[in-house]
Amino acid sequence: MIRDISSGKLMIVSDLHGNGYDFRQVHKVYQTLKAKGKADYLVFLGDLIHAYPGKQKDESLEMIEDLMDLKANQAESDVICLLGNHEFVHIYHIPLAKGQLEFTSWFEYRIQKCREEVIRFFMDMPLMLRTQGGTLINHTGASNRYENQGDISLKELKDFNHQDGFTKHLEGIKTFDPQIGSEFMNTTKGDFLWDILMNGNEKQFGEDYHGFVDRLLQLTSDDRQEQPLNTLVSGHIAAEYGAEVVGERHLRICTSAGALGDLEKKFLLIDAAKTYKDAAELIEYCRDLY
């Protein structure tokens, strides 16, 4: 599922991880920019949910409820929410842990009475966003799985949805069942999605990662050779000072979790119709959240 934006200014934020304080600040800044004609869309890069224990109150569900009230991802809405790995695991009943931290159980406890509504909202989240000017936007960045053309085609990415031959996640949509996640991870689709949504970018692949960025941009440009995608924007991995250039073509932003403090949290403000030559130019359009 890929969404295309041909015009308008995008305020792009990433990885709020249940931080209601930052979420409300994002909304406040966006409304101010929109009133001044400086922003037309608010784009969340995934990982809206799952606060890190001890960091702040977990307002994941309240944030999701607010976004559903705003009709995010519906045609008439100016709010776009892309799929992150922390949303992905709930769609497919996959327990998620990082070291001693376990993320899924508390959120699943809180959504017991509205699980189907929340999961269907997650299922409507696009994997990627493409601008007319040539910027690709997603949660996780690139992956080695885009290298092999046998793994995925652009048509498959554009047609992607969560309803296919594997149906147990839908049949059991009202109640979290880790057995469903275990079975899904043994499917080709489960293996692919895990790799593209959970990988560690250059921290996992080293210098090879920059070639994976090139391949992803080539793949997602297959139907627009006259105006190919030439830059990539993502979140997913901490950026202590709110934004960082990862090679020539990839910009990583950090609006909440992963930044050193409030003064380092950044958002990106770009024009969908404009072409940015590289990540170094893009980073000039990062702004302080506070």
Backbone bond lengths (Angstrom), bond angles and torsions (degrees), N, CA, C in turn:
res aa  C-N    CA-C-N  psi(-1)  N-CA   C-N-CA  omega(-1)  CA-C   N-CA-C  phi
1 M - - - 1.445 - - 1.527 108.58 -
2 I 1.325 115.47 108.67 1.460 121.84 179.81 1.523 107.94 -119.37
3 R 1.308 116.50 133.47 1.467 120.86 177.55 1.517 109.18 -109.19
4 D 1.315 116.96 138.79 1.454 122.73 179.61 1.531 110.03 -109.41
5 I 1.333 115.82 136.86 1.464 122.74 176.80 1.521 107.37 -122.74
6 S 1.336 116.48 119.96 1.465 119.64 -174.91 1.528 112.80 -93.58
7 S 1.324 117.84 -26.21 1.459 119.26 -176.98 1.521 109.79 -151.55
8 G 1.330 115.64 166.75 1.450 121.15 179.53 1.519 112.11 103.41
9 K 1.302 115.54 161.64 1.465 121.68 -179.93 1.528 109.49 -99.64
10 L 1.324 115.61 134.93 1.453 122.23 -175.44 1.522 110.84 -109.10
11 M 1.332 116.92 126.08 1.466 121.89 167.96 1.518 106.20 -96.04
12 I 1.332 116.88 115.06 1.465 122.28 -172.23 1.526 109.77 -111.83
13 V 1.334 115.72 127.51 1.458 121.31 -179.79 1.526 109.15 -130.47
14 S 1.329 116.24 158.86 1.464 118.50 -175.12 1.511 112.53 -139.87
15 D 1.335 115.10 152.63 1.468 124.97 163.43 1.531 114.24 49.74
16 L 1.326 116.73 60.23 1.465 119.91 179.23 1.529 111.80 -77.31
17 H 1.309 117.91 -25.42 1.470 122.96 174.28 1.534 113.80 44.22
18 G 1.317 115.00 55.78 1.452 119.89 172.42 1.513 115.66 72.90
19 N 1.318 117.85 10.33 1.460 121.17 -178.53 1.533 108.99 -85.28
20 G 1.342 115.87 95.16 1.452 120.75 -177.92 1.515 113.23 -64.33
21 Y 1.319 116.86 -31.59 1.467 121.08 178.68 1.528 110.15 -62.53
22 D 1.328 116.99 -47.78 1.467 120.46 177.76 1.529 111.30 -67.98
23 F 1.316 116.79 -36.64 1.465 121.52 178.82 1.535 110.65 -59.74
24 R 1.303 116.46 -45.47 1.467 119.78 179.47 1.528 111.18 -68.11
25 Q 1.330 116.95 -34.84 1.463 119.78 176.45 1.521 110.85 -66.33
26 V 1.319 116.88 -41.33 1.472 121.24 176.61 1.524 109.53 -57.20
27 H 1.321 116.51 -48.44 1.464 120.70 -178.60 1.537 110.61 -62.57
28 K 1.318 116.92 -41.27 1.466 121.18 179.54 1.524 111.09 -63.06
29 V 1.331 116.39 -46.78 1.467 120.30 -179.99 1.526 110.18 -63.72
30 Y 1.330 116.16 -41.57 1.470 119.44 -179.60 1.524 111.26 -62.55
31 Q 1.306 117.13 -45.17 1.468 119.82 -179.34 1.526 110.90 -62.50
32 T 1.333 116.85 -37.10 1.465 120.55 177.33 1.522 110.74 -65.38
33 L 1.332 116.32 -46.49 1.465 120.50 179.15 1.525 111.15 -63.50
34 K 1.317 115.98 -42.06 1.466 119.84 -178.97 1.523 111.11 -63.58
35 A 1.334 116.63 -41.26 1.467 120.64 179.40 1.525 112.06 -62.66
36 K 1.332 116.03 -27.95 1.467 121.23 179.36 1.526 112.53 -91.50
37 G 1.345 116.95 1.64 1.452 120.83 -178.71 1.513 113.92 75.47
38 K 1.333 117.00 20.19 1.456 120.94 -177.44 1.528 113.38 -101.86
39 A 1.329 118.64 -3.31 1.460 122.24 178.00 1.523 108.95 -150.88
40 D 1.330 115.34 140.90 1.464 121.29 -179.91 1.524 112.78 -120.23
41 Y 1.325 116.57 -24.60 1.459 121.84 179.81 1.522 109.55 -134.53
42 L 1.323 114.61 144.12 1.463 121.64 172.00 1.520 107.16 -110.07
43 V 1.335 116.27 119.90 1.461 121.84 -174.81 1.524 110.34 -116.19
44 F 1.332 116.01 120.29 1.459 122.01 174.71 1.530 108.21 -98.17
45 L 1.328 117.35 131.24 1.462 121.69 -175.44 1.525 113.82 -90.34
46 G 1.317 118.60 24.33 1.459 120.11 178.50 1.514 113.00 90.47
47 D 1.330 115.15 175.78 1.472 122.97 -174.95 1.526 110.55 54.94
48 L 1.317 115.08 50.27 1.461 121.19 173.93 1.519 110.98 -73.46
49 I 1.325 116.30 -24.25 1.461 120.85 -168.99 1.536 112.15 -110.64
50 H 1.346 114.65 170.98 1.466 124.51 175.49 1.531 112.61 76.25
51 A 1.308 116.67 86.20 1.462 120.51 173.87 1.523 109.87 -70.83
52 Y 1.308 115.90 147.98 1.455 120.56 173.89 1.529 108.38 -78.70
53 P 1.324 118.35 128.40 1.467 121.27 -176.21 1.524 112.28 -53.66
54 G 1.330 115.58 135.59 1.458 120.86 177.70 1.510 114.65 85.35
55 K 1.339 117.67 -8.40 1.466 120.16 -178.50 1.523 111.51 -83.04
56 Q 1.344 116.50 -51.37 1.454 121.42 179.15 1.524 108.15 -165.75
57 K 1.321 116.86 171.63 1.460 121.16 174.82 1.522 109.38 -58.77
58 D 1.310 116.45 138.53 1.464 120.78 179.62 1.528 109.42 -86.10
59 E 1.320 116.02 108.00 1.461 121.43 179.12 1.530 111.18 -109.72
60 S 1.333 115.88 29.69 1.462 120.76 -177.39 1.524 112.54 -53.51
61 L 1.320 117.39 -50.81 1.465 120.12 -176.26 1.523 110.92 -65.34
62 E 1.319 117.05 -42.77 1.460 119.60 179.42 1.528 111.60 -60.58
63 M 1.326 116.67 -38.81 1.463 120.42 177.82 1.519 111.10 -65.38
64 I 1.324 117.15 -43.97 1.461 120.82 179.04 1.533 110.20 -63.43
65 E 1.307 117.25 -41.47 1.471 120.23 178.43 1.527 110.78 -62.12
66 D 1.334 117.39 -40.41 1.462 120.76 177.14 1.528 111.00 -62.35
67 L 1.318 116.66 -42.10 1.468 120.43 -179.41 1.518 111.28 -67.97
68 M 1.316 117.41 -36.63 1.461 119.74 175.69 1.520 110.26 -65.79
69 D 1.336 117.65 -38.85 1.461 120.80 176.56 1.525 111.27 -63.23
70 L 1.333 116.71 -32.25 1.464 121.58 177.58 1.525 112.41 -79.58
71 K 1.350 115.88 -0.88 1.468 122.56 -179.45 1.529 112.13 58.81
72 A 1.340 115.78 37.86 1.466 120.81 179.23 1.519 110.92 -52.64
73 N 1.321 115.79 139.84 1.463 126.02 178.75 1.524 114.00 74.37
74 Q 1.324 118.14 -0.98 1.451 119.54 171.92 1.522 109.72 -85.45
75 A 1.304 116.47 156.18 1.467 121.34 -170.77 1.517 113.09 -56.38
76 E 1.328 116.88 -34.84 1.462 119.60 -175.55 1.527 113.53 -85.54
77 S 1.328 117.35 -3.78 1.460 121.01 -174.77 1.521 112.12 -93.00
78 D 1.327 115.77 149.72 1.466 121.24 174.70 1.520 111.30 -98.29
79 V 1.336 117.47 11.15 1.455 122.86 179.52 1.524 109.56 -111.24
80 I 1.320 115.97 127.18 1.466 122.57 -179.13 1.517 108.45 -122.19
81 C 1.317 116.48 130.10 1.466 121.86 178.05 1.521 109.11 -120.58
82 L 1.326 117.19 115.52 1.456 121.55 177.57 1.528 110.48 -85.41
83 L 1.318 115.68 158.12 1.462 121.83 -177.63 1.526 110.89 -77.78
84 G 1.329 115.79 127.62 1.458 121.68 172.73 1.517 110.56 -108.73
85 N 1.310 116.72 168.72 1.457 119.12 -179.41 1.525 112.65 -64.81
86 H 1.340 117.31 -28.64 1.459 119.06 -179.14 1.528 112.09 -74.25
87 E 1.328 118.51 -25.67 1.464 120.93 171.68 1.526 110.56 -80.51
88 F 1.307 116.17 -40.36 1.465 122.58 -178.77 1.528 112.77 -52.14
89 V 1.331 117.11 -43.52 1.465 119.11 -174.44 1.523 111.96 -65.65
90 H 1.325 117.88 -28.32 1.464 119.64 179.21 1.527 111.50 -75.57
91 I 1.318 117.48 -32.73 1.466 119.94 176.91 1.521 109.86 -59.09
92 Y 1.331 116.45 -41.39 1.467 121.03 -172.40 1.528 113.76 -107.90
93 H 1.344 117.10 16.14 1.469 120.91 172.44 1.534 112.51 62.17
94 I 1.324 116.69 39.55 1.462 120.79 -176.88 1.523 110.04 -103.19
95 P 1.331 119.83 119.67 1.472 120.87 174.35 1.527 109.94 -64.22
96 L 1.330 116.57 135.79 1.466 120.86 -177.84 1.518 109.49 -120.90
97 A 1.322 115.73 126.33 1.465 121.16 178.23 1.517 109.00 -135.68
98 K 1.331 115.52 153.28 1.458 122.37 175.59 1.515 107.06 -136.84
99 G 1.316 116.08 104.21 1.458 119.53 -174.06 1.515 109.81 62.34
100 Q 1.325 116.76 -123.98 1.459 121.90 179.26 1.538 112.70 -85.44
101 L 1.329 116.84 -5.11 1.464 120.41 -177.50 1.516 110.95 -90.00
102 E 1.319 116.54 132.63 1.462 122.36 175.50 1.524 107.17 -118.39
103 F 1.333 116.93 127.86 1.453 120.70 -169.08 1.529 115.92 -102.21
104 T 1.317 118.02 -33.52 1.459 119.19 -165.24 1.521 114.76 -77.06
105 S 1.320 119.02 -33.99 1.460 120.57 -167.74 1.529 113.56 -63.34
106 W 1.345 118.53 -42.11 1.459 120.23 -177.59 1.519 111.10 -66.39
107 F 1.337 116.90 -43.40 1.464 119.61 179.01 1.527 109.96 -64.93
108 E 1.329 117.09 -41.57 1.463 119.59 178.01 1.528 111.24 -62.75
109 Y 1.313 117.40 -37.20 1.457 120.42 176.58 1.534 110.57 -61.18
110 R 1.320 116.24 -42.19 1.464 120.39 -175.17 1.529 112.57 -74.26
111 I 1.329 118.45 -24.69 1.468 119.49 -177.31 1.525 112.76 -100.52
112 Q 1.326 117.46 13.83 1.463 120.09 -176.14 1.532 112.82 -51.04
113 K 1.331 116.71 -43.08 1.461 119.85 -174.47 1.526 113.30 -85.39
114 C 1.324 117.06 -9.43 1.469 119.38 -178.79 1.526 111.03 -134.84
115 R 1.333 117.32 26.26 1.461 120.21 -172.32 1.523 112.39 -59.15
116 E 1.314 118.19 -45.07 1.462 119.47 -177.30 1.526 111.37 -60.92
117 E 1.323 117.89 -43.18 1.460 121.43 179.93 1.523 110.85 -62.06
118 V 1.330 117.05 -44.05 1.464 121.16 -179.30 1.528 110.82 -66.97
119 I 1.320 117.32 -44.87 1.465 120.31 -178.04 1.521 110.92 -65.30
120 R 1.302 118.03 -38.62 1.465 119.54 178.31 1.529 110.78 -67.50
121 F 1.319 116.89 -31.62 1.464 119.81 172.94 1.531 110.22 -64.07
122 F 1.319 117.16 -43.87 1.462 121.06 176.97 1.531 110.75 -61.18
123 M 1.328 116.53 -38.99 1.465 120.66 -177.76 1.523 112.79 -66.39
124 D 1.334 116.56 -21.85 1.466 120.32 178.54 1.522 113.11 -86.07
125 M 1.327 117.40 -0.55 1.458 120.32 -179.17 1.527 110.52 -76.67
126 P 1.334 118.65 124.69 1.472 119.97 176.74 1.526 111.59 -64.91
127 L 1.314 115.15 154.69 1.462 120.56 173.51 1.523 111.15 -75.73
128 M 1.336 115.54 -36.12 1.463 120.28 -172.93 1.518 110.33 -147.33
129 L 1.319 114.20 159.92 1.460 123.02 175.16 1.525 107.35 -129.59
130 R 1.338 116.28 134.23 1.461 120.85 177.97 1.528 109.28 -118.44
131 T 1.327 117.15 133.68 1.457 119.99 175.54 1.525 110.07 -96.34
132 Q 1.323 115.30 155.94 1.456 120.54 178.83 1.528 110.76 -61.08
133 G 1.338 116.65 -33.63 1.454 120.31 -177.93 1.515 114.89 -74.96
134 G 1.333 117.86 -14.35 1.464 119.79 174.25 1.511 116.34 113.88
135 T 1.334 117.85 24.53 1.457 120.68 176.08 1.521 109.76 -106.28
136 L 1.317 116.25 129.03 1.460 122.54 175.00 1.521 107.84 -98.41
137 I 1.323 116.23 134.07 1.457 121.54 -176.00 1.527 108.53 -126.80
138 N 1.323 116.94 125.46 1.465 120.37 173.88 1.524 109.90 -149.36
139 H 1.310 116.59 -177.47 1.457 118.79 -177.90 1.519 112.55 -80.60
140 T 1.332 116.66 -48.60 1.463 121.14 -163.14 1.512 115.21 -98.99
141 G 1.318 118.60 -11.78 1.457 118.73 -174.09 1.517 111.10 87.55
142 A 1.310 116.99 -151.11 1.459 121.99 -177.16 1.529 110.59 -93.73
143 S 1.330 115.15 174.46 1.464 121.76 -178.73 1.517 109.33 -153.73
144 N 1.318 116.72 155.75 1.460 120.05 175.04 1.521 112.25 -65.93
145 R 1.330 117.62 -16.57 1.464 120.27 -178.61 1.523 112.92 -74.77
146 Y 1.317 118.32 -13.70 1.460 120.20 174.15 1.527 111.10 -84.55
147 E 1.326 116.86 -7.78 1.459 121.38 -179.99 1.523 112.02 -68.77
148 N 1.313 115.07 -39.86 1.464 121.31 -174.71 1.521 109.86 -91.31
149 Q 1.322 117.60 112.14 1.452 120.93 -177.53 1.523 111.85 -63.07
150 G 1.315 117.71 -19.18 1.452 120.20 176.72 1.507 112.90 -73.06
151 D 1.342 117.45 -18.93 1.463 120.79 -179.49 1.523 112.29 -76.18
152 I 1.328 116.66 -40.08 1.471 119.68 -173.90 1.526 109.61 -159.85
153 S 1.325 116.10 147.01 1.462 121.81 172.75 1.519 108.47 -117.06
154 L 1.325 116.38 165.84 1.449 119.48 177.77 1.522 110.45 -62.17
155 K 1.323 116.86 -39.77 1.473 119.34 178.93 1.523 110.71 -59.56
156 E 1.316 116.84 -41.19 1.460 120.10 179.68 1.528 111.31 -65.63
157 L 1.325 116.88 -37.93 1.457 120.10 176.68 1.530 111.05 -66.06
158 K 1.334 116.95 -41.73 1.456 120.42 -179.21 1.524 111.76 -69.45
159 D 1.337 116.74 -34.05 1.462 121.06 -178.88 1.519 113.11 -88.39
160 F 1.330 116.63 -2.70 1.466 120.39 -172.68 1.524 112.18 -55.84
161 N 1.325 115.65 135.93 1.456 121.52 168.94 1.523 107.87 -150.80
162 H 1.294 117.10 178.72 1.468 121.54 -175.04 1.528 112.03 -101.68
163 Q 1.340 116.22 17.93 1.463 120.25 -179.10 1.520 108.62 -125.13
164 D 1.318 115.61 102.36 1.461 119.91 179.83 1.517 108.60 -148.02
165 G 1.333 116.85 -144.28 1.461 120.24 -176.85 1.517 114.53 -63.55
166 F 1.325 116.55 -30.93 1.466 119.76 178.01 1.528 107.62 -88.86
167 T 1.314 117.67 116.57 1.468 121.20 -171.86 1.530 114.02 -119.61
168 K 1.316 117.61 -2.89 1.466 118.69 -173.11 1.522 112.71 -64.44
169 H 1.344 117.09 -30.32 1.464 119.01 178.79 1.522 111.44 -67.08
170 L 1.342 117.23 -25.54 1.457 121.25 177.13 1.525 111.28 -86.99
171 E 1.304 116.14 -38.72 1.458 120.15 178.46 1.530 110.90 -62.69
172 G 1.346 115.69 -31.93 1.461 120.51 179.79 1.514 112.63 -108.64
173 I 1.323 118.06 32.82 1.463 121.72 -170.64 1.530 113.69 -68.16
174 K 1.299 117.55 -19.81 1.467 119.82 -176.74 1.526 113.47 -84.58
175 T 1.336 117.74 -17.01 1.469 120.97 -175.63 1.522 110.12 -139.25
176 F 1.329 117.11 131.62 1.461 121.90 179.98 1.529 110.39 -69.09
177 D 1.337 116.14 129.02 1.463 121.50 -178.16 1.529 108.63 -137.65
178 P 1.339 118.64 102.31 1.466 121.49 -177.69 1.524 113.91 -58.26
179 Q 1.330 117.90 -23.02 1.462 119.91 178.03 1.524 110.35 -64.04
180 I 1.323 116.78 -34.77 1.463 120.36 176.92 1.524 109.77 -63.76
181 G 1.331 116.33 -42.76 1.463 120.36 178.28 1.508 112.12 -61.75
182 S 1.325 116.87 -39.98 1.462 121.28 178.90 1.519 110.75 -62.37
183 E 1.315 116.52 -41.87 1.471 120.10 179.55 1.521 110.89 -69.65
184 F 1.332 117.22 -38.72 1.460 120.09 179.82 1.515 111.45 -64.41
185 M 1.302 118.02 -38.64 1.456 121.41 -178.88 1.520 112.38 -66.28
186 N 1.308 117.97 -14.73 1.463 121.97 176.39 1.519 112.49 -92.58
187 T 1.339 117.23 5.27 1.458 120.90 175.60 1.525 109.64 -95.76
188 T 1.320 116.43 160.46 1.465 121.17 177.52 1.523 111.16 -60.87
189 K 1.328 115.95 -42.21 1.460 120.49 179.97 1.519 111.17 -64.98
190 G 1.328 116.27 -42.78 1.459 119.97 179.63 1.510 111.82 -62.41
191 D 1.311 116.73 -42.69 1.465 121.72 179.29 1.528 110.73 -62.73
192 F 1.333 116.65 -42.63 1.460 121.00 -179.19 1.528 110.95 -66.87
193 L 1.330 116.90 -48.66 1.462 120.01 -177.96 1.521 111.86 -62.67
194 W 1.321 116.27 -38.52 1.461 119.02 178.00 1.519 110.50 -60.87
195 D 1.330 116.59 -43.96 1.466 120.23 -177.81 1.522 112.49 -67.15
196 I 1.341 118.08 -38.90 1.468 118.07 -176.52 1.528 111.76 -81.27
197 L 1.331 117.81 -22.92 1.461 120.02 -177.33 1.526 113.98 -99.92
198 M 1.309 117.46 -13.15 1.466 120.45 -175.45 1.527 113.92 -115.68
199 N 1.328 118.27 -0.71 1.467 119.19 -172.62 1.525 111.65 -72.64
200 G 1.327 115.14 162.44 1.457 121.58 -174.43 1.507 115.17 -101.46
201 N 1.360 117.59 19.07 1.465 120.66 177.09 1.535 111.72 53.18
202 E 1.340 117.30 -138.66 1.471 120.52 -176.54 1.520 112.09 -66.18
203 K 1.313 117.72 -20.76 1.462 120.67 178.47 1.527 110.98 -72.62
204 Q 1.318 116.78 -21.86 1.461 122.46 176.25 1.521 111.44 -97.37
205 F 1.329 117.38 -42.41 1.462 121.61 -169.88 1.529 114.57 -102.34
206 G 1.327 117.32 -9.20 1.459 119.43 -178.90 1.514 112.01 65.84
207 E 1.327 115.99 -144.98 1.461 121.13 -176.49 1.526 112.71 -64.06
208 D 1.336 118.03 -23.76 1.467 120.66 178.28 1.524 111.90 -61.88
209 Y 1.321 115.74 -22.51 1.458 119.01 -175.78 1.525 112.23 -60.01
210 H 1.313 118.31 -36.06 1.469 120.80 -176.56 1.529 110.75 -63.85
211 G 1.315 117.05 -33.09 1.460 120.48 174.23 1.523 111.81 -68.42
212 F 1.342 117.18 -32.19 1.460 120.93 177.54 1.529 110.38 -68.00
213 V 1.338 116.61 -35.38 1.464 120.53 175.40 1.523 109.57 -62.07
214 D 1.330 116.51 -46.62 1.472 120.53 178.88 1.521 110.57 -57.91
215 R 1.324 116.65 -44.04 1.462 120.40 -177.98 1.525 111.47 -65.31
216 L 1.327 117.76 -41.73 1.459 120.37 178.85 1.526 110.77 -62.67
217 L 1.319 117.00 -42.44 1.459 120.22 178.85 1.528 111.03 -65.15
218 Q 1.329 116.91 -37.96 1.464 120.31 176.50 1.528 111.03 -64.84
219 L 1.319 115.45 -45.89 1.464 120.73 -178.46 1.522 110.95 -59.81
220 T 1.315 117.09 -46.55 1.460 120.33 -176.35 1.523 112.80 -80.10
221 S 1.333 116.61 0.60 1.470 121.94 174.92 1.522 111.96 -103.26
222 D 1.311 118.09 3.17 1.468 120.84 -173.20 1.525 113.29 -58.12
223 D 1.324 118.35 -28.74 1.462 120.89 -178.76 1.529 112.42 -102.84
224 R 1.329 116.80 12.08 1.468 119.80 -178.29 1.527 109.41 -147.53
225 Q 1.319 116.03 54.77 1.452 121.10 -176.29 1.527 112.91 -64.43
226 E 1.342 116.85 -23.68 1.462 119.74 179.98 1.530 111.31 -74.72
227 Q 1.331 116.57 -20.91 1.461 120.80 178.04 1.528 108.78 -143.58
228 P 1.327 116.34 73.01 1.466 120.29 -173.70 1.517 113.21 -69.31
229 L 1.310 115.08 157.76 1.462 121.40 174.64 1.526 108.86 -75.43
230 N 1.330 116.67 133.53 1.460 118.27 -175.85 1.528 113.77 -128.78
231 T 1.344 117.48 -4.98 1.460 120.07 176.09 1.528 109.76 -137.57
232 L 1.326 115.38 153.11 1.455 122.73 -178.51 1.522 109.22 -125.91
233 V 1.339 116.80 133.79 1.463 122.73 175.97 1.519 108.45 -122.16
234 S 1.336 116.80 131.40 1.461 120.32 178.48 1.521 109.71 -149.14
235 G 1.320 114.93 176.47 1.455 122.72 172.34 1.515 108.18 -120.08
236 H 1.354 116.52 -122.02 1.464 124.26 168.40 1.522 114.96 81.65
237 I 1.324 117.52 -43.37 1.465 121.78 -176.79 1.530 108.89 -116.74
238 A 1.312 115.77 143.42 1.464 120.40 -177.02 1.522 111.69 -57.99
239 A 1.327 114.41 140.36 1.468 122.18 170.99 1.522 105.26 -130.34
240 E 1.311 117.00 103.74 1.463 121.65 -168.67 1.524 113.35 -56.38
241 Y 1.322 117.00 -34.02 1.464 120.12 -178.32 1.523 112.17 -104.29
242 G 1.332 115.85 19.69 1.453 121.47 170.01 1.513 115.96 91.27
243 A 1.309 118.10 -21.35 1.462 121.89 178.48 1.521 109.02 -161.73
244 E 1.323 116.06 146.41 1.459 119.65 176.51 1.521 110.37 -154.35
245 V 1.316 114.71 146.81 1.460 122.10 175.84 1.525 108.34 -84.59
246 V 1.322 116.03 129.07 1.471 121.73 179.11 1.522 106.89 -115.12
247 G 1.306 116.81 89.72 1.454 119.32 -173.95 1.520 110.38 75.73
248 E 1.301 116.23 -168.60 1.463 121.03 -172.87 1.527 113.22 -74.77
249 R 1.341 117.34 -29.83 1.466 118.34 -166.07 1.530 114.70 -118.75
250 H 1.309 118.45 -2.47 1.464 121.53 -174.22 1.519 110.60 -117.08
251 L 1.345 116.00 126.03 1.459 122.66 174.14 1.524 108.74 -111.52
252 R 1.324 116.17 130.34 1.470 121.64 175.79 1.531 108.37 -108.46
253 I 1.326 116.59 132.56 1.458 119.78 177.15 1.523 110.06 -119.90
254 C 1.316 115.26 155.03 1.459 122.16 -177.13 1.525 108.32 -141.08
255 T 1.333 116.01 110.61 1.455 121.33 -174.60 1.517 112.74 -99.42
256 S 1.322 117.61 -14.42 1.465 119.76 -176.67 1.517 109.92 -151.06
257 A 1.334 117.71 -101.63 1.460 120.77 -177.93 1.518 110.47 -60.09
258 G 1.326 116.47 129.77 1.463 121.02 179.75 1.513 114.09 107.95
259 A 1.338 117.13 -18.06 1.467 120.10 174.32 1.529 108.94 -86.50
260 L 1.322 116.06 153.38 1.465 120.21 -176.81 1.523 112.59 -63.30
261 G 1.317 117.23 -35.77 1.459 121.23 -178.35 1.508 110.24 -170.13
262 D 1.329 117.02 179.19 1.454 120.33 -176.66 1.522 113.18 -57.11
263 L 1.321 116.99 -36.02 1.463 119.58 -176.27 1.522 112.90 -71.99
264 E 1.330 116.70 -13.48 1.462 120.23 179.33 1.536 112.35 -97.72
265 K 1.311 118.68 -11.25 1.465 121.48 -175.23 1.523 110.45 -70.18
266 K 1.335 115.67 132.79 1.457 121.49 -173.54 1.532 112.00 -126.30
267 F 1.330 114.55 155.35 1.459 121.39 165.00 1.518 108.02 -127.86
268 L 1.327 116.12 163.59 1.465 121.86 -178.82 1.517 108.38 -112.41
269 L 1.309 116.66 136.09 1.462 122.31 179.71 1.526 108.57 -124.12
270 I 1.330 115.88 107.42 1.463 119.71 -176.64 1.530 111.03 -131.25
271 D 1.318 114.16 162.23 1.460 122.48 178.55 1.530 108.27 -98.05
272 A 1.327 117.15 125.26 1.460 120.80 -176.84 1.526 112.55 -63.32
273 A 1.310 117.44 -26.00 1.463 120.64 -177.68 1.523 113.06 -88.13
274 K 1.319 117.66 -10.44 1.463 121.06 -174.46 1.523 111.65 -92.03
275 T 1.329 116.28 144.09 1.450 122.13 174.82 1.531 109.70 -96.18
276 Y 1.314 115.92 125.43 1.461 122.34 177.30 1.525 107.17 -105.31
277 K 1.310 116.48 127.33 1.462 119.52 -168.93 1.515 113.09 -70.47
278 D 1.343 118.06 -30.48 1.455 119.74 -178.33 1.531 109.75 -163.95
279 A 1.338 115.88 177.75 1.463 120.99 -178.40 1.528 111.79 -65.19
280 A 1.332 116.87 -31.85 1.462 120.28 179.62 1.528 110.85 -64.26
281 E 1.325 117.71 -34.45 1.461 119.89 175.33 1.528 110.44 -72.95
282 L 1.319 117.37 -40.95 1.461 120.94 -179.75 1.527 112.61 -59.38
283 I 1.322 116.54 -41.05 1.465 119.23 -175.14 1.526 111.53 -63.45
284 E 1.323 116.91 -20.46 1.464 120.42 176.93 1.525 111.71 -67.69
285 Y 1.333 116.83 -16.03 1.463 121.35 -179.15 1.534 111.98 -100.84
286 C 1.307 116.93 12.64 1.460 120.50 172.81 1.529 109.27 -80.69
287 R 1.318 115.11 143.35 1.452 121.26 -177.28 1.525 109.41 -130.74
288 D 1.314 116.76 154.79 1.470 121.55 177.62 1.519 110.35 -73.77
289 L 1.320 117.03 135.99 1.454 121.47 175.83 1.515 111.36 -72.00
290 Y 1.334 116.56 -34.27 1.479 121.28 -179.74 1.522 110.77 -117.04
